[in-house]
């Protein structure tokens, strides 16, 4: 039996409430050549029995059980045992649209090393509460990466060959509260070509209790530090990429680009490009000034 094109890594920990929706959305993909690796990380609810049912009914499902090791160790384990050319992430409470894999494989076959997509935000009752158009040009992707992930984590697909060639892995040693953002920053440092499919192919579920105030502060501190790392290591490329007509950018991309310009000014006194700031609306300028100061002072 030949190896699958895609390996889907889906960690599970007490996810019984939404696990059926998540797994069904993968098994119903129009692109059929994949393995779905379910890793139960010591669940105490019925998650394991649900996962076992899927393993028994679909030959593409691989089930791994382990004592609780945490998300990072679980993701690294899943990738280490995977067989696919491409690695797709999926979380236990999110939903992938049926054409997600088909469209992302096309993007990777067209030259990208890692790609995401636009996504919808849903609540615990699956009601639509927001939507995000992710950056698509090289310039806007770098501007967004300079302040945060340019994808929703669970929507990502990347080339296994790139992962292996650069000896990448998830890590909590340096930034335990922003492991995904740090990983994407390392992808970029290794020369990865980033892209986002121009379609809404993913539903990201949020909960009112997702992060405590303590964890939120820690998450922001790690994110600010990674942001300074990206800006410092890519200052010339970032400066060059921001010499564009921002009128073609979405408001989200404009705010990130404006913040990046201000960070370059505060960190390196690159004032010769500040003339580009006049392209931005006043509201975006205010938000960007506050955000850039937070990055510079707290990162």
N, C-alpha and C positions, 0 to 999 in steps of 0.2 A: 504494500500500500504506500503510495507516494505521500510525501509531506504536504501539509496544507499550505495554501498561499498566506493565510492570516492566522495568527495566534491571538486570541482575545483573552486578556487577563482580567478576571473579575474576582476581587477579594470579597469575602463574606464575613461579617461579624454581626450576629443578632439582627439580621436584615429580613426577617420573615414577612414583614408587612408589605414590602414593595418588590421582593425578590422575583415573584412571578412576572411582574410587568417588565423588569429589567432583562431577565433571561429570555422571555418570549420575544422581546424586541430584537434580540440578537439572533435567535433561531429563525426569525421571520425575515432576515435580510435577503434581498434579491441576489446578492453575491453569496454563493453557497459554500465555497471552498475555504472552510476555516475550521479550526478547533477552538472550542470554548473551554478555557481552563478555569474551573471554579475552585477556589481555595478557601475552605472553611477554617477561620482563624480562632478556633475554640469557642464557637457559639454556644450559648446556653438556652436558646429558644429552638424553634422547629426548623431553622435554616438548613441544617445538615440533612434532615429528612426530605426537605423540598429539593435540595440539590441532588440527593440520591435518586429521586424520582426522575429528574431530567437525565441523569446519567444512564438510567435503565431504559429510557425511551428514545434516546438520540445518540447515535454512535460518535457524533462530533464532540460530545461533552466529556471532558476529563475532570475527575473529582479528586482533589487532594485535601486531606484533613491534617490538622496540626494543632499543637497547643498554642495558646495565644502568644503571638510574636510581634504583633503590631503591623501597621500598614506597610511601612518601608521594607521590612524583612519579607513580608508576604509578596509584595510586588517584585522584589529581586528574585525570590524563589520561583515565582511564576514565569518570569522571563527566562531564567536559567534552564527550565525544563521545556520551554516552548520549542516548536519545530518550524514555525512559519517564517516566510521571507519578511513579513511585515508584522509588527506588534501593535495591537489595538488595545486601548484602555477602555474600561467600562466600570462603573460603580453600581452598587447593589440597589440604589434607589433612583437611578436615572433611567432615561429611555432614549434609545437610538432609533431614528427614522429608518424605514426599510431600505432606503437607497444610500445610507451612510457609507457602508463599506465599498460599494461600487464606485461612488464618487471619489472617495479618498484613495483607493487603489489607482484610479486614473491620475490623480494628482501626483502620487509617488512615482508612477511610471513615466510621468512627464518631466521628472527631474527634481522634485522636492525630496528632501530627506525626512521631513516631519511636517505633518499638517493637521489642522483642526477644521472648524467650520463655525458658521453662525449658530447661535443657540437660543432657545426659548427658556424662560425661567418659570417653573411651576411650584405651587405650594404643596403642603402635605395632602391636600385633597385633589391634586392634579389640576388645579385651576391655573390658567395662564395669568401671570402677574407682571411679566416684563419680557423683553427680548434684547439681544445684544448682537450687533453687526460687528464682526471681528475684522481686524485690519487685513488688507490683501496685498498692498504694494510693499516692496522691500523697504521703502522709506517709512511707511506708517507702521510696519511690523517692528522695525528697530525702535521707533519712537515709543511704541507701547511696551516693548520688552524692557526699555530703560526704566520702567516704573512698575512693571508687573507682568504676569503671564499673558502672552498673546493668544492663548486658547483656554477653553474650559478643560480642566485636567482630564476628565472622563471622556472627552471627545477626540483625544489625540490618537493618531496612528503614525508610526515611524518605521524606518527601515532597520531591520535586524542587523544588516551588514554594517551600517553606520555605528550602531550601538556597540557591536563587537570590535570594530576597527579602532575605536577611541576609548575602549575599556570603560564605558559609562556605567553608572549604577545610581539608584536612589541612595541618598545619604542623609542621616540626621546629625552627623557629627558636628557640622558647622552651623547650619540653620535648621533646627529641628521643627520649626513652625512654618516653614515655607519650602519644604523639600522639592515640590514640583517646580516652583519658580527658579530655584537654584539649578535644577536639572536642565531647564530650558536655557538658562544663561550659559551653562557649560556646553550644551549642544551648539549654541551660537559661537562660543569661543573656539570650538573645534571646526568651524566652517560650514555648519549645516545650512542647507537651503530651506527656509521656512515658507509655509503657505497656509491659507485658509480657503476651503471650498466656499464659493459664493452662493451658499444656500443654507437654510435652517435644517440641519440634519440631526439635532440633538436637543433633548429636554433635560435641563438641569434642575434638580429638585432642591429647594431650600426649606429650612425649618427655623422656627422662631428661637429654638434653643440650640442652634448649631454651634455657636462659640460663646464661651463665657467671656466676661469682660477681661479677665486676667489673660486668657488665651488670645483674645483679640489684640490686646496690647503687645503681647509677645510676637504675634503674627506680623503686626505692623512694624515692629522693630527689626525683625529679620528681613522683611520686605524692603525697608528703607536701606538696610546694609547691602542687600543684593543689588538694589537699584544703583547705589554708588559704585559698586563693583562693575556693573555693566557700563555705566557712563564713563568711569575712569579708564576702562580697558578699551573702549570704543569711541573715545572722544572725537577723533578726527573723522572717522566714518560717520558718526552721528551728526557732527556738524555739517558735513557734506550732504547727508541725506535730508537735512532740514532746510536746505536752500531750494525749496519748491513752492509751488502755488498751493497754499493750504485751502483754497476755496473748493478744491476737489475732495477734501477730507471730510469725514463725518465729524459731528461735534465731539465725540469721544476721541477720535484721532487728533483733532485740533487741540483739545485740552492736554493730551499727552505730549504732543509736539511742542506746544507752548511751554509746558513744564520742563521739558528736556532742554530747550533753549535757555531758560532761566537757570537751570542747574549748571549748564556749561558756563554761564556768566559768573555765577556765585563761586563755582569750584575752580575755574581756570581763567577767569576774567576775559572770556571770549566775547568782547563787547562789539566786535565788528559785524556780527550777525544780528544784533538786537534790532536792526531796522525791520527785520521780518516780523517782529512782534506786533507791528501796527496792522497786520492783516487779521489779527484775532479780535473777536468781539470783546467788549469790556468785561462781561461776566466771566468769560473764559480766562481773561487775564487775571482777574481777582482770584479765582479758584487756583490757577496755576502758580501764582505768587505764594499763596499759602502752602500748597503742596510741595513746591520746590524748597521752601525754607524747612519744612519738616524733614525732607530727604537729607538735606545738607547738614542739619543740626543733629538729627537723631539716628542717622545711618551709621 
